[in-house]
Amino acid sequence: MARIVVAGAGAIGASVAYHLALRGARDVVLCDRGEVAGGSTSKAMGGVRQQFSTAAEVRLARHSIRFFEELGPPLFLQVGYVFLATTRRGLTQLERRAAAQRELGVPVERIDVPEGVLADDVLGAFACWQDGLADPPAVTRELVRRCRELGVEVREGVDAREVDRDVLVIAAGPWSGELADLPIRPLARQLLETEPLDLPERLPMVVEAESGFHFRRRGDRLVIAMPDSAPRWGTDTTVDKSVFVDRLERLAHRYPAAAGTTIANAWAGLYDMTPDAHPIIGRIAEGVYAACGFSGHGFMQSPAVGRAVAEEILDRATEYDLSPYRLDRFEAGATFPEELVL
């Protein structure tokens, strides 16, 4: 049986290795130049949602949610994802997306604004209560634990290019372009964490549809994020403190119980962006497969992606439709950009 080397021990790489081993692969090596869950996975927000704007993304997320449900607490808290619209245009978009998502089997519903969230300027709110919040590093470490039990060799501090192999799986996130010619650009995104607050246990992820401002509970604190006004392309993950005042004002407006809090911690991580914000999944050359370019959605889609890549490598076919994610789509110009990149 061929030796399969997976480059990158984040959520995607760990899932690929796990599903390979589950399907009977006996010579799998999971490599990372750093440590398990030490790259972008360690910086992730941890939201798990099915509410995307394109059918391709919704399908990946739908197949992934089952795995998170099986994990359950404390690794996954199924508290829901709530999108708020504050303009007529935003409301129309949410209504359109909700209808499309329901057609694909996602139980999205229109709701009243959750308790504690300011509703005065909200024209409509939509939620999927199957969605929720997870701990990306802990989930990834659990996958790696299972990998080891199934015989996967895990090598930290090792470059996959230095390991003998028959098959290479590129799952190195924003660094994937170092292993193959891939249209991936790193984009720095920042997360801010408040001081301890008195928070309800079932507080969902709350997202303002128009601005992209969103926050979640993590323990007794809130983690907040929002797209930068000007994209921060590149690998510089320096924290930009100049946005703290704006983000705290937005938080106090949307969630008044947090008024007066301060930022206790902040960090930046990297998205692996493609031109259409869809990932690159599947065979890209003889003996080379890609699972990268997830544009901030990799962790939440990792269960389905891991299974799909494993099936394609071992069975030469997969039940998942990977046609929207093939590398050659960029030759003709991809025309289906994902709009909900948070």
Buried (B, 14 or more C-beta within 10 A) or exposed (E): EEBBBBBBBBBBBBBBBBBBBBEEBEBBBBBBBBEBBBBBBBBBBBBBBBBBBBBBBBBBBBBBBEBBEEBEEEBBBBBBBBBBBBEEEBBEBBBEBBEBBEEBEBEBEEBEBBEBBBBEEBBBBBBBBBBBBBBBBBBBBBBBBBBBEBEBBBBBEBBBEEBEBEBBBBBBBBBBBBBBEBBBBBBBBBBBBBBEBEBEEBBBBBBBBBBBBBBBBBEEBBBBBBBBEEEBEEEEBEBEEEBBEEBBEBBBBBBEBBEEBEBEEBBBBBBBBBBBBBBBBBBBEEEBBBBBBBBBBBBBBBBBBBBBBBBBBBEEEBEBEBEBBBBEBBEEEBEBBBEBBB
